[in-house]
Amino acid sequence: MRSLQVTTPHMKCIYNCPFCISKSHKHDNKFDDNYHNNPDLWKKNLINVLKDNKDLKYVVITGTNEPMQSKDCVSDIIKIVRKYRSDIQIEIQTRYYQEDVIYKSIDVVCYSISNYKLINKIKLVNKKNRFVFILTDSFNNVTLNDIIDMLPENVQELTFKILHNSNGDNMKMDKWIENHKIDDTVKERLKEDINTYTGNLSIRFDANCMDAKDRYKIFREDGNIYEDWG
């Protein structure tokens, strides 16, 4: 296991994105919150995962809601990883676009962006910054070069992700995605432009980010490891 996704405790999200894949989980994101209710167990289990997986290279702080809603948990994850595996790179996935001192303790700040007009609205810290573009219809009238031209100087990596529906488990979400996903022709043009890009940015297209198999495992707030998000 090279990558571990560590989730903060679930709560009502401050952003409530209509396409959020966590809304389609059959378990309804209901896990024991042992970060709060049994913190010794939660901490011991996380430490054991770090110690037992010598090939682990990345810890990604994420959640089924905005992880920056749980800043204490984010800070605790960082402290534990730094203490027991200082060789591991830490990333946070967030829609919290304001400057925050906690970002200075993280190796990569990964901002999720679903609206093209927000690209130049994010207040970046002087760290390695990645922009992850969730391909809604707001990207229909722009090209890769348009996006690059709007980037702040200290963005080093770009990832483009398609929207994932629930396969019928959440009809409201599926309808929103069907009405607001990027046009297929624009998506294919973006993929072609990415494949032929020769600049200094690291750019990739991720068509199946929710498939954890052979990619990562998930450490949830109950202190247990899971093979997938479902």
C-alpha positions in Angstrom: 0.0 0.0 0.0 1.6 3.2 -1.2 -1.2 5.6 -0.4 -3.6 5.9 2.6 -6.7 8.1 2.6 -7.4 9.3 6.1 -11.0 10.6 6.6 -12.0 13.2 9.2 -15.2 12.6 11.1 -18.4 12.8 9.1 -20.8 15.7 9.6 -23.1 17.9 7.5 -20.9 19.5 4.9 -20.6 23.3 4.7 -20.5 23.1 0.9 -23.1 20.3 0.1 -22.0 19.9 -3.5 -24.8 18.4 -5.6 -22.5 16.0 -7.3 -20.6 14.7 -4.2 -20.1 11.0 -4.5 -20.4 10.5 -0.7 -24.2 11.1 -1.2 -24.4 7.8 -3.0 -22.7 5.6 -0.4 -25.1 2.8 0.6 -23.7 2.9 4.2 -24.8 6.6 4.4 -21.4 7.5 5.8 -22.4 6.1 9.2 -19.3 5.0 11.0 -18.5 5.2 14.7 -16.7 8.4 15.4 -13.8 6.9 17.4 -11.7 10.0 16.8 -13.9 11.7 19.4 -15.4 8.7 21.2 -12.4 6.4 21.5 -9.4 8.6 20.6 -6.8 6.1 22.1 -8.1 3.4 19.8 -8.2 5.7 16.8 -4.6 6.9 17.4 -3.2 3.4 18.2 -4.7 2.0 15.0 -3.4 4.9 12.8 0.1 4.5 14.3 0.0 0.8 13.6 -1.0 1.3 10.0 1.9 3.7 9.6 4.4 1.4 11.2 3.2 -1.8 9.6 3.2 -0.5 6.0 6.8 0.3 5.2 6.0 0.9 1.5 3.5 3.7 2.4 4.5 6.9 0.7 1.5 9.2 0.8 -1.2 10.1 3.4 -4.2 12.0 1.9 -6.4 13.8 4.4 -9.9 13.8 3.1 -13.5 13.1 4.2 -17.1 12.6 3.2 -17.5 16.3 4.0 -15.0 19.2 3.9 -12.0 18.0 6.0 -11.2 21.6 7.1 -14.5 21.4 9.2 -12.4 19.2 11.6 -9.2 21.2 11.9 -8.3 19.5 15.2 -8.4 16.1 13.5 -6.4 17.4 10.5 -3.7 18.7 12.9 -3.7 15.4 14.9 -3.2 13.4 11.7 -0.3 15.6 10.6 1.4 15.3 14.1 1.1 11.5 14.1 2.4 11.1 10.6 5.3 13.4 11.2 6.2 11.7 14.5 6.0 8.1 13.3 6.7 8.4 9.5 8.5 11.6 8.7 9.3 10.2 5.3 5.6 10.2 4.2 4.2 13.0 2.1 1.0 14.5 3.4 -1.7 16.0 1.2 -5.1 17.5 2.0 -8.1 17.5 -0.4 -10.2 20.6 0.2 -12.7 23.2 -1.0 -11.6 25.6 1.7 -10.1 28.4 -0.4 -8.9 30.7 2.4 -5.4 30.9 3.7 -4.9 28.8 6.8 -1.8 28.2 9.0 -2.6 24.5 8.9 -1.7 24.3 5.2 1.9 25.3 6.1 2.3 21.9 7.8 1.2 19.9 4.7 3.3 19.0 1.7 0.6 19.3 -0.9 -2.6 21.3 -0.7 -5.1 19.9 -3.2 -8.0 22.3 -4.1 -11.2 20.9 -5.6 -12.7 23.2 -8.2 -16.0 22.6 -9.9 -16.5 26.1 -11.4 -14.1 27.6 -13.9 -14.6 31.1 -12.6 -13.2 30.2 -9.2 -9.7 29.3 -10.5 -8.2 32.7 -9.6 -10.2 33.2 -6.4 -8.2 30.9 -4.2 -5.8 32.3 -1.7 -2.8 30.0 -1.9 -0.1 29.4 0.6 3.6 29.0 -0.4 3.4 25.2 -0.7 3.1 22.7 -3.4 -0.4 23.3 -4.7 -2.6 21.0 -6.9 -5.8 22.1 -8.6 -8.3 19.3 -9.2 -11.0 20.3 -11.7 -14.3 18.5 -11.3 -15.6 18.7 -14.9 -19.0 20.3 -14.7 -20.5 22.3 -17.6 -18.8 25.4 -16.4 -15.8 24.1 -18.3 -17.7 23.7 -21.6 -16.4 26.9 -23.2 -12.8 26.8 -22.1 -9.6 25.2 -23.3 -6.7 23.8 -21.4 -4.7 27.0 -22.4 -7.5 29.1 -21.0 -7.3 27.3 -17.7 -3.5 27.5 -17.6 -3.6 31.2 -18.3 -5.8 31.8 -15.2 -3.5 29.8 -12.8 -1.6 31.5 -10.0 2.1 31.1 -10.3 2.6 28.6 -7.4 0.3 25.9 -8.8 2.4 23.0 -9.9 -0.1 20.2 -10.7 -3.4 19.8 -12.4 -5.8 16.9 -12.3 -9.1 16.7 -14.3 -11.8 14.5 -13.0 -15.2 13.5 -14.5 -18.4 13.4 -12.4 -19.4 10.0 -11.1 -23.1 9.2 -10.8 -24.6 6.8 -8.2 -25.9 4.2 -10.7 -29.4 4.9 -9.5 -28.8 5.0 -5.7 -29.3 8.7 -5.6 -31.6 9.8 -8.4 -31.5 13.5 -7.5 -27.7 13.5 -7.7 -27.7 11.5 -10.9 -30.1 13.9 -12.6 -28.0 16.9 -11.6 -24.9 15.3 -13.0 -26.7 14.4 -16.3 -27.7 18.1 -16.6 -24.4 19.6 -15.6 -21.6 17.3 -16.7 -19.1 18.5 -19.2 -19.9 17.9 -22.9 -18.3 14.7 -24.2 -16.7 16.6 -27.1 -15.1 19.1 -24.7 -13.9 16.3 -22.5 -12.2 14.5 -25.3 -10.6 17.7 -26.5 -9.2 18.3 -23.0 -7.8 14.7 -22.9 -6.1 15.3 -26.2 -4.7 18.6 -25.1 -3.4 17.0 -21.9 -1.7 14.2 -23.8 0.1 16.6 -26.1 1.0 19.2 -23.4 4.7 19.8 -23.2 4.9 22.6 -20.5 6.2 22.7 -17.0 3.0 21.7 -15.2 2.2 18.1 -14.2 -1.2 17.4 -15.7 -3.3 14.2 -15.7 -6.8 13.1 -16.5 -8.4 10.8 -13.9 -11.5 9.0 -15.2 -12.0 6.7 -12.2 -10.8 8.4 -9.0 -13.2 6.4 -6.8 -11.7 3.0 -7.7 -9.4 2.3 -4.8 -8.3 -1.1 -5.9 -4.5 -1.3 -6.2 -4.4 2.5 -5.7 -5.1 3.2 -2.0 -6.9 2.2 1.1 -9.1 4.2 3.5 -8.6 4.8 7.2 -12.0 6.0 8.5 -13.0 7.8 11.6 -13.8 4.5 13.3 -10.1 3.6 13.2 -10.5 0.8 10.7 -9.0 0.2 7.2 -11.4 -0.2 4.3 -10.7 -1.4 0.7 -13.1 1.0 -1.0 -15.5 3.8 -0.4 -18.8 1.9 -1.0 
